[in-house]
Amino acid sequence: MVLATAQQFATAAETAVDIAELGAHVDAITREMGFRYFALAHHVDIARTPQPAIRIHNYPAEWEAFFDAEGLGRSDPVHRASHLRNLGFPWAMLRDLIELSRRDEEIIARSRRAGIADGYTVPAHIPGESEGSCSFATAHGQSYRVEWLPLAQFVGTAAFEAARRLSGVRRIDLDRPRLSDRQRDCIYWAARGKSEWETAQILGIGHGTAVQHMKEARKRYGVFNKTQLAIHALYDGALTFTDALWR
């Protein structure tokens, strides 16, 4: 039954022609899973972000007004907790994931006064984009179906991808620089703090060759130093944050 529902939603999301149609599909399956509300969004201040961003939701107007007035897109505790997870999580886990400040407690209390009781959030991590998530929430006196949380995980992921397609956030950049394997290797070691000479020793290549690989990689990205190069490689997926933060 859950599998059939997942397949039906996947088809609906993939064929939705606009954000409104996608929102209607998400709203319907949200209620089927035992939730009342959903919010699918990038974690940005939606009114001030200079780049395309996603936000679709059916939360109470009172909560939306407070959320925007306080600029909570970037600081909401549920959003911050989702940055530490790749798998969806119930809101009961919040205190296990982040340390809640007094302000966080006030935000949670305010959401409850607006009618939002409990929930489940599915993180969305796409290199080169703002962090995002798809949350499902209950109203007071309502409980969601725990056995359907794997479906919520799938729905959140599929809905976010469909929203990226429909909003123009997802795009294939055919002009994006293409790095060679050796260039990528050199950037990897540069991100770990190695000089060109040290990188050459590690990779078993000449010092001049390592310098040339880095020079060509910078040229392809149109940047002038190793820091800028590493940042571009991170957001292109050529390098991971674990690579860059290794100690």
Buried (B, 14 or more C-beta within 10 A) or exposed (E): EEEEBBEEBBEBBEEBEEBEBBBEBBBEBBBBBBBBBBBBBBBBBBEEBEEBBBBBBBBBEBBBEBBBEBBBBBBBBBBBBBEEBEEBBBBEEBEEBBEBEEEBEEBBEBBEEBBBBBBBBBBBEBEEBBBBBBBBBBEEEEEBEEEBBEBBBBBBBBBBBBBBBBBEBBEEEEEEBEBEEBBBBBBBBBBBEBBBEBBBBBBEBEBEBBBBBBEBBBEBBEBEEBEEBBBBBBEBEBBBEEBBEEE
